[in-house]
Amino acid sequence: MQKEKAFTAAVVQAGSEVMNKEKGVKKAVRLIEEAGKQHAKVIVFPEAFIPAYPRGMSFGAVVGSRSNEGRKDFFQYWNNSITVPGPETAEIGEAAQKAKAYVVIGVIEKDNRSSQGTLYCTALFFGPDGELLGKHRKLKPTGSERLIWGEGDGSTLPVFDTPYGRIGSLICWENYMPLARAAMYEKGIQIYVAPTADARDTWFATMQHIAVEGRCFVLSCNQYSTKDMYPEEITSRKEFEHLPHELTRGGSCIVDPLGNFIVEPVFGKEEILYADINLDKIAEAQFDFDVVGHYSRPDVFQLIVNEQEQRNTIWK
């Protein structure tokens, strides 16, 4: 595969069309088109962009009980999540094809093969031919996310070899899992995509650390969202009264393999961040530190990754 050492990457900082997958797909398509017009070859969206990262919603749950109103909120969330593949992925793939770009986008996924109710926080990968290349399901939902999302397994930990480097992703606080990062490094990741819902100052130090540790480019993507993006009809709307108008301040950024910001964190608005990427910078950075090369000690440390799909039943 012929490598394009220099290209443009785009990180899309935007808010979801909350609880509306049709509008969410249309917004994603429009933003892919916009980034494509700027000749971006890798386009990245935030965690749970379709149909939403439901910040501030309790779904009527406390320890020991769930409310009927909360169940209605969950049904609306479930009903606006997507199957993979499905009609929504076909639309996004068509947009990627028109833009001639690789697209990584966060969605909430329904798995209709067996369980009808479990949702997964998933990153989808599309190629410039419109093909759905694969997906990564979040391994460990954080805190109250465990109420609404199931756990992925090691069968969806891909790193794709592309003309623009090896592209892979860990979602939000998976990036605090040292062994998950090590698995990505071992697969030779060069374009490390980190969709997130975390906009705290500590997150940016993490992105710089990963870039230095993995000697890779890090594309971190978060939403910018406000309370008025949420529909009035959700039953937990009253829970928003004490929350600030700005629910997620953004903070998307792009970091080079030596930990320097190519694009510093952007706050307070929707914006597409662009950066010129040169893959030669990776080899330059690995001159004195290559985490899976001359700076590894396989005689001392071994990592075992179970990449088998985990199912309750094995049919023979």
C-alpha angles and dihedrals in degrees: 000000000000112000125222102211095190125044144133123264125196128205113196113213104189141130125252128251086244116231092351114101094179093057090039092057091047091052091048091049091050093050093047088052091050093050091045091057087059088055095248111169096188117042121186130194131192130266115285093001090158116076098349150284094251097219114183096015118123097186086221094286131143127158106293101012147052125201127230089235090055090051088056090053090050091050090053089050092047092046091055095046118098140237118234113251100021143119092294094054089049090057093047091047091053090052091050089051093051090048091045088224143123109249128199114189135173117232139164107243132209115206107209097176094093118334113056099192110043119100128201131205100231141179114212125205122209128185127221089257089062094252119144098235097188146288145250120218117206108256098209124020110214125240112314091004085083087071093064107023133058125220123265122219137221094276091082104054100111130167111191123211107224137164085259097055134277108315127200141144146219117191124233112298093013080083088070090059104097095199093049089053090047090054090053092049091049089056089057099249113189103166103047111194116202112183109184150166093212116105099166120125091248090064093066092054087053092053091050091047093052091049091052094041096047097032087227140122111264121208108191116188129188135168128251105217139167135192093255090065089071119086117249092229097069106111094225093057090114088065088069095065094092095042124097118254091246106064098175119021097198116233099180113164145167122227131192126226092267093054098257120138111247086181115017120221113290118213140188102022149055110262142150111234118210130196136174109235123202114188091202086075089070094061090045090053093046090058090095102018129032109166095202096030130045092349095055125093107202089167087066105027130041128181120203117197120191105212096173119119109249115227133165092226130040110199117210 
